[in-house]
Amino acid sequence: MDKYLRVKGVAEMLSVSTSTVWNYVKQDTNFPKSIKLTGSVTVWSANEIQAWVESKRRRL
């Protein structure tokens, strides 16, 4: 079962600020798509975030 993270959880997983997560959303077309649960609640799949991290590592 997939786990879902709010922006703070994504930021912690990536060791960045929440502002940086939102910058990734705006600027990185490969960043996983978010899921809007309500007007103020957005989540991401933890598996998709992990896959994105691994893809970034492979490009280095």
C-alpha positions as CSV (number, residue, x, y, z in Angstrom):
1,M,0.0,0.0,0.0
2,D,1.4,3.4,-1.0
3,K,2.0,6.0,1.6
4,Y,1.1,9.6,0.9
5,L,3.0,12.7,2.2
6,R,2.0,16.3,2.7
7,V,4.4,19.0,1.7
8,K,6.2,18.9,5.1
9,G,6.8,15.1,4.8
10,V,8.1,15.5,1.3
11,A,10.4,18.3,2.5
12,E,11.7,16.1,5.3
13,M,12.2,13.1,2.9
14,L,14.3,15.3,0.6
15,S,16.0,17.3,3.3
16,V,14.9,20.6,1.9
17,S,12.5,23.3,2.9
18,T,8.8,23.3,2.0
19,S,9.5,26.3,-0.3
20,T,12.0,24.2,-2.2
21,V,9.3,21.5,-2.7
22,W,6.9,24.1,-4.2
23,N,9.8,25.3,-6.4
24,Y,10.3,21.7,-7.7
25,V,6.5,21.5,-8.4
26,K,6.7,24.7,-10.5
27,Q,10.1,24.2,-12.2
28,D,10.9,20.5,-12.5
29,T,8.6,18.8,-15.1
30,N,9.8,15.4,-13.8
31,F,8.8,16.0,-10.2
32,P,5.9,13.7,-9.3
33,K,2.4,15.1,-9.7
34,S,0.5,16.0,-6.5
35,I,-2.9,14.9,-5.5
36,K,-5.2,17.7,-4.3
37,L,-7.4,16.2,-1.5
38,T,-9.1,19.5,-0.5
39,G,-8.5,23.2,-1.2
40,S,-5.7,23.3,1.3
41,V,-4.5,19.7,1.4
42,T,-2.0,18.4,-1.2
43,V,-0.2,15.1,-1.0
44,W,2.4,13.1,-3.0
45,S,3.0,9.4,-3.3
46,A,6.0,8.5,-1.2
47,N,6.9,5.8,-3.8
48,E,6.9,8.4,-6.6
49,I,9.0,10.8,-4.6
50,Q,11.5,8.0,-3.9
51,A,11.6,7.0,-7.6
52,W,12.2,10.7,-8.5
53,V,15.2,10.8,-6.1
54,E,16.6,7.6,-7.6
55,S,16.2,9.0,-11.1
56,K,18.1,12.1,-10.1
57,R,20.9,10.0,-8.6
58,R,21.2,8.0,-11.9
59,R,21.7,11.2,-13.9
60,L,24.7,12.3,-11.8
